[in-house]
Amino acid sequence: MKIQTYVINLKRSADRREYILKETARYACMDVELVEAVDGYRLLPEETERLFDVKRFTYRYKRHPYPGEVGCTLSHQECYRRLLNSDEEVALILEDDIVFLKPELVDAVMTECCEMLKKEKGGVFIYSLLSVSSTRGRDMGNGYSMYRVWFGLGTYVYLIHRNVAKKLLTDFPSVLADDYQYMNLKGIKVYGLFPLFSTGDSMGTDIQQGKQDIEYVTDIPVRYRLQNFFRGGCRRLLLLLHILSVR
């Protein structure tokens, strides 16, 4: 089974491009298409304002976005557009620093999870760290279990259904690409594996590098304070009821 695979890479990062093309060539399931990443550090301020809602981001996360975060979100949204412009139902999205911890399982796991999303006609399946997920999982019979994810870290590899891509493109960009709580609250089912199936290179993905000191924002309108309170309340309630667990 071939899965449309979008690989995000900065044009200037030839070494990472060489690495990721060599890595993906190992897997029969991946039909690779390179996607040139948006370099947030090369966007002019007016370009950032035109492409990304910085103000809404600051109200949601109580801080200013890093240029790399803006570029990361815009790069992933380009993958969503490409999926919608294709005939594919599900796509695999990779960042250029992906490292699979169980390479011998990649083809089988990706194929099984892709078929699941097709059957459900929606959903996202992440292969990064699960920080908060369902208490109970489903044993996949290969040393891994599948969980519903509330919080996860990273967007370096995940499957996404075209119905989810369409839903995520309805809002003007203003969130982190890996805000899985945001997806859950939009009615999107997010799944993941435990234990850890993959990770990013220790160097970090180029488009996300350059995080400096955090600039916190305190002047947040009441409307957004209430929204933030609601999101936190949902998470705390689900943890209290042991529906979710911290991993």
N, C-alpha and C positions, 0 to 999 in steps of 0.2 A: 504493500500500500504506500503510495506517494502522498506526502503532505506538503502543501504549499508552505514554504519556509522563507520568511523575510528576515534577513540578517542586517542589523543596523550597524553602520560603521562610518566614521568620519573620513572624508575623502583624503585628508592629510595623514591618516593613520595607516600607512601601507603595511607596517609590521603586524598590526592587529588583523588587518584584512587577510594577509597571508596565513596567519594562524587560524582564523575562524574558517576559512575555506578548506584548509587542510583537515581541520577537526570535523566539519560537517560532511566531508567526503567519506568519512568512515561509516556513515549511517545510510542504509538503503532507503529509509522512509522519507528523507529530506530532499525536497525539490527546491533548491536554493535560488533566491533572488536577492541581490544586494540592494539595500536602501541607504542612500546617502543621508547621514544623520544631520540634523540641524545643529549647528555650532552656536550655542547660546552666547558664547563669549564674543562672537563676531557680529551679533545682532546690534544694530544701533538702538538707542532707547526708544525712538519712535517706532521702529520695527517691532520691538518687544511689546509695546503698548498696543500695536495693531493686531498682533498675533496671539497675545496672551493677556488674560485679565489679572494683572498684578494686584490690583486692589482687593478683588475677591479672594485671591490666594492669601493675602496678609490677614484678612478677616477670618479665614478658615483656620489657618495654621498659626496665627499670632506672631508671624515673623515674615520677613521679606524673602522671596525666592532667590536661590542662587542661579546664576546664568545657566549652569549645567543642568539644573532641574527644569528650567524652561525648555532648553533644547531637547532634553530627554522626553518630556511630555509631547512636544511637537513632533519628534521623530516617531514615536509610537503611534500618534494619530495619523501620520502619513501611511503607516502600515495598515491601519484600519481602513483608510480610503482605498488603498490598493486591493484589500480583500473585497470590499464592496464593489469595486470595479471589475472583479474577476468572477468566474463561475464557481469558485470554491465555496464550500460551506464552512470549513474550519481552516484556520491557518496557525502555523507555529511561528512565534516571534522570538528571535535570539538577539542578544547584544553580543558584541565582539570579544567578550572576555569569559565566555561560558566555559566551565569545566564540569563535565559529567563524572560523578563519583562512582557510578556503576555503568560504564560504557557498554558492557555486554547486555544490559537490559534495555537500553535506549529504544531500539526499534520496536520491541514488544510492548513496552510501556506506552510509548507515544501512540502506537496504533490502537491499543485498547482504550486509552483516554480520548482519543479523537473520535472513535466510534461511539463512546458514551455521550460526548457533546452533541454529536449528530442525532442520536436517539432522543436526547432531551430538547433538541432544537434551541440550544442556548448554553450559556455558561462560560467560565474561564477556568483553566486548569493550570496552576502555577507549580513550578518545580524548584522554588527557592525556599528560604527559611520561613516556617510557620511560627509566628510568635503567639497568636491567639487563634485557636481553632476549636471545632466541636470536641466535646469530651470523648465521644465514641467515634470510632472509625470502622472502616470495612477492610478486612484483610484481603490483600490482592494475591496472596499465595506465593509471593516472590521475595519475602522479607520486608515488604512495604505495606503500609495501610493508607487508605484514602480518607481524608477528613474534609469537612466544610471549613473554610477559612474566613476569619473575620479580620485579622491583621497578619500581614506577611511582609517580608523585607526583600525588595528587589524585583526587577522586571527583566532579568537577564535571560529567562526562558519561560515561555508559557504558551498554551494553546488558547485560542479565542474563537468563538462562534461568530458568524457574520451578523446575527441578530444583536449580539452584544456590541460589536463594533459600531453598528448603526446607532444604538442607544447612546454609546459614549460620545459619538460625534454630534449629538443633538445639542449639547451644551457647549458654549464657548470655552476654550481651554482655560482652566483656572486651578486644576488640582495636580497633585503628584501622580506620576504614572503608576505608582504602586500603592495608591490609596484604596485598598481593598474594602475598607469600611465604607467608603463612599459608594463603591460598586454594590455592596450588600444593601445599603439603604436605597439604592435605585432599583432594587428587586433583581439584581444579577447574582446568580449562584457562583460562588468561587470555591474551587476545590484545590486540594494540595496533597502531597505525600509526606509521610513521616516513616522512618528517619530521613535526614537530608539526602536528596537525590542529586543535587547539583549546586555549584557555587560559582562566584565570579573570581577571576584572577586577583591575586593579592594587590596588584597594581591599581585595580579599579578601572572601570570603563572610562575611556577618555571623555565622553560627553557628560559624565557626572563628576569629573574631578574639579578641584579648586574650591572646596568648601572652606570659607573663612569663618571668623567669629559670627555667631548668630545675632542678627538685629531683630530684637523682639518688638512687637507692636502692642501698645496698650489702649490706644484710642479706637476701640472697636464698637460699632453701632449696636444697640440693644438687640436688634433683629438677629444679628450674627452671634451675639453672646448666647441667645436662647437656642439657636441652632447647635452651637458647640456644646451647650449643656445637655441638649437632647441626645446628641451622638454619644457623649460620655455616659449618660444615664442608661442608654440602651446596652452599651457594653458592660457596665457594672451590673445591671440586672441579669444579663445572660450569664455572667460569671458567678453571681450569687446563687442562681438557680442550677449551677453546674451544667448548664447547656454548653457553655464554652469553658475552655481551660487554657492557662498560660503554659506554653511549652518551652 
